[in-house]
């Protein structure tokens, strides 16, 4: 995922600890965007930072050809196996950095969900990602993505701690948000049950940076995008970064 790939343990338990994530709703939102905003028909979709491939698989089931990439080999292995089990034949998974991704054929749409953009820790990295999206799109193509909002960093992350659990796995999650750098450090301790019924501990660290709506709008326009829209949820309500936890963006390549 992005410039800092998830480790083996997080990749293995990612779907189990995020079972409240509705990949179908993200796919449905994407299709609505494909139908409403591009100036060209969308047939080929590129997903960056695809994780375990849940959204890519949902889009393939809706008839799209999907090229999905991630930096984590563990995530991609899981995604490829999920696609095989789902009978998906029009998804290609590749290992790529979201700051410099490519595809053999240009796409009508590029998508990136679940706050992967926040994992890019400098404006330079975000702009490189946006430039790559612009270059891979056909004229009139659409870029659809989300970010964690200012509200989420300040009020939900902050210096709060959380416990995530599912059968056979527990994650202790501690946040430290620096308002000066706008970077939140996540310290994750995983306890996973092995075949003998014993729990093994592993630790990982992740970082995300907060970007304002104004920041993102500016970076998109610098990369050449137009008709940029920001929504507070997948129902296309107007975004409010001081209330919404997640903000969805749609931008069109001229």
C-alpha positions as CSV (number, residue, x, y, z in Angstrom):
1,X,0.0,0.0,0.0
2,X,1.5,3.3,-1.1
3,X,5.1,4.1,-0.2
4,X,5.1,2.0,2.9
5,X,3.9,-1.5,2.3
6,X,1.9,-3.4,4.9
7,X,3.8,-6.1,6.7
8,X,3.0,-9.8,6.6
9,X,0.8,-9.9,9.7
10,X,-1.3,-6.9,8.9
11,X,-1.8,-8.2,5.3
12,X,-2.9,-11.6,6.6
13,X,-5.5,-10.2,9.1
14,X,-6.5,-7.1,7.1
15,X,-9.9,-8.4,5.8
16,X,-10.8,-9.9,9.2
17,X,-10.1,-6.7,11.1
18,X,-11.9,-4.6,8.5
19,X,-15.0,-6.7,8.0
20,X,-17.1,-3.5,8.3
21,X,-15.7,-2.2,5.1
22,X,-18.3,-2.6,2.3
23,X,-16.4,-3.1,-0.9
24,X,-19.7,-3.3,-2.8
25,X,-20.6,0.2,-1.8
26,X,-17.2,1.5,-3.0
27,X,-17.7,-0.3,-6.3
28,X,-21.2,1.0,-6.6
29,X,-20.0,4.6,-6.0
30,X,-17.2,4.1,-8.6
31,X,-19.7,3.0,-11.2
32,X,-22.0,6.0,-10.5
33,X,-18.9,8.2,-11.0
34,X,-18.0,6.4,-14.2
35,X,-21.5,7.0,-15.5
36,X,-21.7,10.6,-14.5
37,X,-18.4,12.4,-14.8
38,X,-16.1,11.1,-17.5
39,X,-16.2,12.4,-21.1
40,X,-15.5,8.9,-22.4
41,X,-16.9,5.4,-21.8
42,X,-15.1,3.6,-19.0
43,X,-14.1,0.0,-19.8
44,X,-10.7,-0.4,-18.3
45,X,-10.1,0.6,-14.6
46,X,-6.8,1.0,-12.8
47,X,-6.9,0.6,-9.1
48,X,-3.9,1.8,-7.1
49,X,-3.1,0.6,-3.5
50,X,-5.6,-2.1,-4.1
51,X,-4.9,-4.0,-0.9
52,X,-6.5,-7.4,-0.8
53,X,-8.4,-6.7,-4.0
54,X,-12.0,-6.5,-2.7
55,X,-13.1,-3.5,-4.8
56,X,-11.3,-4.7,-7.9
57,X,-13.2,-8.0,-7.7
58,X,-16.5,-6.2,-7.3
59,X,-15.8,-4.0,-10.4
60,X,-14.8,-7.1,-12.4
61,X,-18.1,-8.7,-11.5
62,X,-19.8,-5.6,-12.9
63,X,-18.1,-6.1,-16.3
64,X,-15.0,-3.9,-16.1
65,X,-11.4,-5.0,-17.0
66,X,-9.3,-4.1,-14.0
67,X,-5.6,-3.6,-13.5
68,X,-4.9,-3.4,-9.8
69,X,-1.6,-2.6,-8.1
70,X,-0.1,-2.5,-4.6
71,X,3.3,-2.3,-3.1
72,X,2.7,-5.2,-0.7
73,X,3.5,-8.6,-2.1
74,X,1.5,-10.2,0.8
75,X,-1.5,-8.1,-0.1
76,X,-1.3,-9.0,-3.8
77,X,-1.0,-12.7,-3.0
78,X,-4.2,-12.6,-1.0
79,X,-5.9,-10.5,-3.7
80,X,-4.9,-12.9,-6.5
81,X,-6.2,-15.9,-4.5
82,X,-9.5,-14.1,-3.7
83,X,-9.9,-13.2,-7.4
84,X,-9.3,-16.8,-8.4
85,X,-11.8,-18.2,-5.9
86,X,-14.3,-15.6,-7.2
87,X,-13.8,-16.7,-10.8
88,X,-12.6,-13.3,-11.9
89,X,-10.7,-13.5,-15.1
90,X,-10.4,-9.8,-16.0
91,X,-8.3,-8.6,-13.1
92,X,-4.6,-8.3,-13.3
93,X,-2.6,-7.7,-10.1
94,X,0.8,-6.0,-10.3
95,X,3.3,-4.8,-7.7
96,X,3.7,-1.1,-8.1
97,X,4.4,2.1,-6.1
98,X,1.4,4.4,-6.3
99,X,3.7,7.4,-7.0
100,X,4.9,6.0,-10.3
101,X,2.4,3.4,-11.5
102,X,1.8,2.5,-15.2
103,X,-0.3,0.0,-17.2
104,X,0.1,-1.6,-20.6
105,X,-3.1,0.2,-21.8
106,X,-4.5,3.5,-20.8
107,X,-7.6,3.5,-18.6
108,X,-10.9,5.2,-18.6
109,X,-10.7,5.5,-14.8
110,X,-8.2,5.4,-12.0
111,X,-9.5,4.6,-8.4
112,X,-7.9,4.6,-5.0
113,X,-9.8,4.0,-1.8
114,X,-9.5,3.5,2.0
115,X,-7.3,6.5,2.6
116,X,-4.3,5.3,0.7
117,X,-3.5,8.8,-0.5
118,X,-3.0,9.8,3.2
119,X,-0.1,7.2,3.3
120,X,1.8,9.5,1.0
121,X,3.7,11.7,3.5
122,X,4.7,14.7,1.4
123,X,2.9,16.9,-1.1
124,X,5.6,15.9,-3.6
125,X,4.6,12.3,-3.3
126,X,0.9,13.2,-3.6
127,X,1.6,15.2,-6.7
128,X,3.6,12.4,-8.2
129,X,0.6,10.0,-7.7
130,X,-1.8,12.5,-9.3
131,X,0.6,13.0,-12.2
132,X,0.7,9.2,-12.7
133,X,-3.0,9.0,-12.6
134,X,-3.3,11.8,-15.2
135,X,-0.8,10.2,-17.5
136,X,-2.4,6.8,-17.4
137,X,-5.9,8.1,-18.2
138,X,-7.4,8.5,-21.6
139,X,-8.6,12.0,-22.5
140,X,-11.9,12.6,-20.7
141,X,-11.1,9.8,-18.1
142,X,-11.9,10.1,-14.4
143,X,-9.9,9.8,-11.2
144,X,-11.9,8.7,-8.1
145,X,-10.4,8.4,-4.6
146,X,-10.9,9.2,-1.0
147,X,-8.9,10.5,2.0
148,X,-9.2,10.5,5.7
149,X,-10.4,14.0,6.7
150,X,-9.1,16.8,8.9
151,X,-11.9,15.8,11.4
152,X,-10.8,12.2,11.5
153,X,-7.1,13.0,12.2
154,X,-7.9,15.5,14.9
155,X,-10.9,13.9,16.6
156,X,-10.9,10.2,15.8
157,X,-7.2,9.4,15.5
158,X,-5.6,12.1,17.8
159,X,-3.9,10.2,20.6
160,X,-6.6,7.7,21.0
161,X,-6.2,3.9,21.4
162,X,-8.4,1.2,19.9
163,X,-8.8,-2.6,20.1
164,X,-9.8,-4.5,17.0
165,X,-10.6,-8.1,17.2
166,X,-12.0,-11.1,15.3
167,X,-11.9,-14.8,16.0
168,X,-8.2,-15.8,16.5
169,X,-6.8,-12.3,16.2
170,X,-6.6,-9.1,18.3
171,X,-5.0,-5.8,17.3
172,X,-4.1,-3.1,19.9
173,X,-3.9,0.2,18.0
174,X,-2.3,3.4,19.5
175,X,-2.3,6.8,17.6
176,X,-0.1,9.8,18.0
177,X,-1.1,12.8,15.9
178,X,1.4,15.7,15.5
179,X,-0.6,18.8,14.6
180,X,2.6,20.6,13.3
181,X,3.7,18.0,10.8
182,X,0.1,16.7,10.2
183,X,1.4,13.2,10.5
184,X,-0.3,10.5,12.6
185,X,1.9,7.6,13.8
186,X,0.1,4.3,14.3
187,X,1.6,1.6,16.6
188,X,0.0,-1.7,16.0
189,X,0.4,-4.9,18.1
190,X,-1.1,-8.0,16.7
191,X,-1.9,-11.2,18.6
192,X,-2.7,-14.1,16.3
193,X,-3.7,-17.6,17.3
194,X,-1.5,-20.4,15.9
195,X,-2.4,-24.0,15.2
196,X,-1.5,-25.0,18.8
197,X,-4.0,-22.4,20.2
198,X,-1.2,-20.1,21.4
199,X,-1.1,-16.4,20.6
200,X,1.9,-14.9,18.9
201,X,2.7,-11.2,19.0
202,X,4.0,-9.1,16.1
203,X,4.3,-5.3,15.9
204,X,4.0,-2.9,13.0
205,X,4.1,0.9,12.5
206,X,2.2,2.9,10.0
207,X,2.0,6.6,9.2
208,X,-0.6,8.8,7.5
209,X,-0.6,12.6,6.8
210,X,-3.6,14.9,6.9
211,X,-4.4,16.9,3.8
212,X,-7.1,19.5,3.7
213,X,-9.6,19.8,0.9
214,X,-7.8,22.9,-0.3
215,X,-4.6,21.0,-0.5
216,X,-6.0,18.2,-2.6
217,X,-7.9,20.5,-4.9
218,X,-4.8,22.4,-5.6
219,X,-2.7,19.3,-6.3
220,X,-5.3,18.0,-8.7
221,X,-5.5,21.2,-10.6
222,X,-1.7,21.4,-10.8
223,X,-1.6,17.9,-12.3
224,X,-4.1,19.1,-15.0
225,X,-7.4,17.8,-13.7
226,X,-10.6,19.8,-14.0
227,X,-14.2,19.5,-12.8
228,X,-13.0,18.5,-9.4
229,X,-15.7,17.5,-6.9
230,X,-15.6,16.6,-3.2
231,X,-18.2,14.5,-1.4
232,X,-18.7,13.6,2.2
233,X,-19.8,10.0,1.5
234,X,-20.8,7.6,-1.3
235,X,-24.2,9.2,-1.5
236,X,-22.6,12.3,-3.1
237,X,-23.4,14.7,-0.3
238,X,-21.3,17.8,-0.2
239,X,-18.1,17.3,1.8
240,X,-17.4,19.0,5.1
241,X,-13.9,18.2,6.3
242,X,-14.8,19.4,9.8
243,X,-17.6,16.8,10.2
244,X,-17.1,14.0,7.7
245,X,-14.5,11.3,8.6
246,X,-13.9,10.5,4.9
247,X,-13.9,12.7,1.8
248,X,-14.4,11.4,-1.7
249,X,-12.9,13.2,-4.7
250,X,-13.8,13.0,-8.4
251,X,-11.6,14.7,-11.0
252,X,-11.6,14.6,-14.8
253,X,-8.8,14.7,-17.3
254,X,-9.6,17.2,-20.1
